[in-house]
Amino acid sequence: AKLEPQVPGVTATVAAPPADGARAQAEDVVKFCAGKDPCNVVIVIGQKIYPFDNLRYESYLAVLNQHANVKIVATGEGNYDPDKSLTVMQDILQANKDVHVVLSNADQHLVGVEIALTNAGYNVPDLYLSGGGAASIAIDAIREGRWDVTLAHFPVTMGKIALETAVKKLKGEEVASFTDMDKVGPLPALINKAVLD
């Protein structure tokens, strides 16, 4: 997944590269896991069959598999649905009693995951929960110390830059062929409590 236009005639791409964001999430997990051996990680992805989800999943694995102390104990598909994610996490917890991290590409997944963890007796703030989307529910959970981080995509800013780029192009002005939102967003792409504070 490249931001550079792949099709002739495309004015500009304004997006966050999914592989880069996923790698940043996984690298943050590695930091949390430092000194824990094993550090048991559950990945909850939308659907591995979706190309962008598969790219994120493979990016997670590429980082996490480099660290011997990090053990991926299960992968579930939450399908961007809190109820499905709750069921998936309940199933995962039946087979895995000692989970330290849940890494996900979507905040919707963590809504269900958190319920399953709480019901299984975990103190959720002790764990590391990483989601994606910077939904208001995630921002609240991070501020409260229940979740740790969410990967933001800044859709309003993305749309603003895309419109400004199209207008400049129509006026005959020079425009960049792509804009990486992870680099020009209003906040760092990985939003944790320190960023919110």
Order of alpha helices (4+ residues) and beta strands (2+ residues): beta-alpha-beta-alpha-beta-alpha-beta-alpha-beta-alpha-beta-alpha-beta-alpha-beta-alpha
